[in-house]
Amino acid sequence: MSLKCLAYTRQSKTRPTETTDTSLSLDAQETRIRAYCEAQDWTLVAVHRDSDVVGSDPDRPALRAAIDACEAGGIDVLVVFALSRLARDNLLQETIWRRLRAVKVRLVSVTEPHAEDDLVRGILGAVSAAERVRMGKFLSASFRQRADRGLHHGTAPYGYQQQPRPRPGEPQDGYVSLLPNPETASVVLEMYERYRGGEGSTAICKDLMARNIPARDSLYWHPDAILRILRNPAYIGVVRHGGTLSPAAWQPIVPRQLWEDVQRQLAQPGRAPRTPYANRSPLQGFIWCGCGARMWMSGTTFPKQGKPTIHTFRCASTISSVKHPCGQHQRSIGRKRAEALVLAQLQRDLAGRRPVDEIHERALAILQEQAPDRKKQVAELEKRRKTLDARRARVEEWFLSGRRDYAWAAAQGAEIDAEMAAVETELANVPVAPSREDLEAMADDLHTLEPLDIRETLLRLQARVEVHNGEVRIVYPERVARHLRAATSE
């Protein structure tokens, strides 16, 4: 009786330079598998293909479909070109193997005749996993080398086009990998100039679509796509790789001064920068209502009476387009009153600070009062974490040795993960004593602040202003608040 089989093929990336005999393309794998099934007189029911996915990913669509078809019944053999096509992770390979064995489905490799042997399969799986790590390091080194040479890798940014690579034997002089696109380079320059002029990414996006200027992969623009272009240093002739910047070989589109001006505007908190105006408040972008919504500044004018404009911060729930209920009975506050209250609190909080040694001793005393059993609690939690790590290692050992099945290992793993998450949460909630280094750095920052510059002070302290029924308070991050309590408390 002829056996029914399924074929599974996978390819991480297309390699157009390979020959048919050496290629691991999906078509080449399928051809070899069909020939093998015909030689064995097996009936090939279906072929499942995964393209542009890595072998360490367990959530591949075609792989899931193939395993589900095997578990549904009616399949005798799952055929792959090589075990590396099935998985490049030893644990994932063994998991798939045990699921197939549970439903009495054989796993056959065209190029590895003894793949069903536990020892051979284990060795091949370890080799595939090591090869994955080696290829990752090789590709990372290759990308680093290209970046050092000032060359780009990957898809060309909007505004550029790929320069054809010289063929083997042709001179490499003059190859810069990217060339300005005559149709879109001017659009990129326009984005930078308009953003520096005060327009936001949303306004630029709407204008481009109104003018029927398409994006790179779509007819529509999105504000995030505009922001990615504005943050990309490739437009000033710089290659960014692994957090480092290198001079690029291609021609820049945007002048460096224009790019730096835009980066300073992008670094500002709150919404996209707008055209400056005389009545701008330093609290804009930092003030929130007690209900959790932002507060926007609006002005009320009196043209007939000749009175000056009155500016007020209002909760976003008062805007008809925002569907957010506010539980505060007072949903607005005058701009001048809010600025005066914030300035007064900053002056109180930043005045009369003690020396660092005294602050450190006071912070430790406060911590001891709040959590006298902190050290004992941390020791117990660390002990629980080590016990869970040892339990996880024992579960993996029993599963790989065949003493337990996949369902048991998965259930144990989920239970361990839940307990470990609880331990990590408890550890994160344990009060931590501030170090002298943190206190000294914080003291240096605070001594250089000027309360009169409200916006700069709030930005450097990473604080925000909250308005609760007309009462204003500054909310500091825990690290800053702890330092201020220790520096000013009696």
Secondary structure, 3 states (H helix, E strand, C coil): CCCEEEEEEEECCCCCCCCCCCCCCHHHHHHHHHHHHHHHCCEEEEEEEEECCCCCCCCCHHHHHHHHHHHHCCCCEEEECCHHHHCCCHHHHHHHHHHHHHCCCEEEECCCCCCCCHHHHHHHHHHHHHHHHHHHHHHHHHHHHHHHCCCCCCCCCCCEEECCCCCCCCCCCCCCCEEECCCCHHHHHHHHHHHHCCCCHHHHHHHHHHCCCCCCCCCCCCHHHHHHHHHCHHHHCEEEECCEEEECCCCCCCCHHHHHHHHHHHCCCCCCCCCCCCCCCCCCCCEEECCCCEEEEEEEEECCCCEEEEEEEEEHHHCCCCCCCCCCCCCEEEHHHHHHHHHHHHHHHCCCCCCHHHHHHHHHHHHHHHCCCHHHHHHHHHHHHHHHHHHHHHHHHHHHHCCCCHHHHHHHHHHHHHHHHHHHHHHHHCCCCCCHHHHHHHHHHHHCCCCCCHHHHHHHHCCEEEEECCEEEEECCHHHHHHHHHHHCC
